[in-house]
Amino acid sequence: MITIIPKPTDIPSDNSTRMVMDELDRMEYPYRVRFLEAIDPFSEELSGSTIWVCGIRQNGHNFETLQALSLKNRIINSPEGIVTCANKVMTSALLIQSGIPTPETFFTESKIMAGRFIKKHGKAVYKPIYGFDGVGIHLVEDEDELGDPPYYLQEYVPNDRDFRVFVIGDRAVGAIMRVSDHLTHNIHQGGCGSAIDIPKQMAEIAVRAAQSVGVDYGGVDLLACDGSYVVLEVNGTPNWHCMQAPVPRMLAEYLISQDKNR
C-alpha cells in the first residue's frame, strides 16, 4: 500500500495530489492519505512502506519528520531531494559538479564581490535562495541595487521564454514552453504555457539534472543558449500545468512500480 502526503498548497482547482489519487483509483491500487502533522515518526505504524510526498511545508517539523521516516520507509521524493531542490545554492553546486550546463553562478555575503560579478556580466539575475514560483527574481545592473546579503546571482541569459521538462525516473515524459514579456516566465507570474515535443538534447540534460539532485521525479527548468540548453533549477514538488502528457497516470504507475519492487 502507498501512503500519500498531500501537497499543502493544493486547492480544488489545482489539486496535484487528487489527480494522482484518481489514477490510483482507476488502477484499483490501494493507498491511504496521511498528514505529516499527525504522524509520529517514532511509532511502528509506518515502517517498510512506500510514501509519496506530493509536497511539504518548508519548516523544521515537516523535514525532520520525513528524515526520521526515511530510515524505515521508501520516500518519493526523498527529504534530501526535496530540500536540495528548494535550495538554489546546493542545486547549482550539484549541477556544476555533475558537469550539467547552467548559467555562471555566484554566491557571496560581500556586496563588493557581488558588484564585481555584476560588472563582469553587465547585468545579473538576483534570486532568493529559497524562492519559489518566480517570486523575488529580478535583474540588477549595479551593486547599489542589492539589498541585504547573502547574494545568489546568475549571469543573465537573454531570452523570451523558458522550458519546463517533467522527469520521472530516467525519462523525460513531458515538456512545456513558457512565454512572457518579463524576466520570469513562471505561470504563477503571468507566463503562458504550451506543450511541446521534447528535443533529444533537452531530454538528456533534464534527466541528468534531476538525477544530479537526487529526485525520483522533478520539474527541470531550462533556457535555450548557444544551440543547446542551460538548467536554471530543478523543482522537487512540481506541478504539471499545460502538459499534454498524462503525468498523473505516469506518476501513479511509477509509484506502483516502486511499491511493488520495495
Number of C-alpha atoms within 10 A of each C-alpha: 13 20 18 23 18 21 18 13 13 14 11 7 6 12 15 22 23 16 15 21 21 14 17 21 12 10 13 9 14 12 17 11 13 14 15 18 9 7 15 13 19 11 9 10 10 16 16 15 18 24 28 21 24 21 21 21 12 12 8 9 13 17 19 13 17 22 17 14 24 21 12 15 17 19 21 21 21 21 24 17 25 24 20 22 25 21 18 20 19 15 23 25 13 18 22 17 10 14 11 18 17 20 19 16 17 18 16 13 12 12 17 12 15 23 19 13 22 24 14 11 13 13 20 26 18 21 19 18 17 14 13 14 12 16 14 12 16 15 18 18 15 16 17 10 10 16 9 8 12 15 20 19 27 23 20 19 16 10 16 15 21 22 27 29 28 28 27 21 15 15 15 23 21 23 29 24 22 22 21 18 12 14 19 23 23 23 16 12 14 14 18 17 22 14 18 17 13 16 9 10 10 21 22 14 21 30 23 19 30 31 22 20 26 20 26 19 26 31 28 27 24 24 22 17 15 8 5 12 21 20 24 20 24 34 25 29 20 16 18 19 16 17 20 15 17 11 20 20 18 15 20 21 17 16 20 20 11 15 16 11 7 11
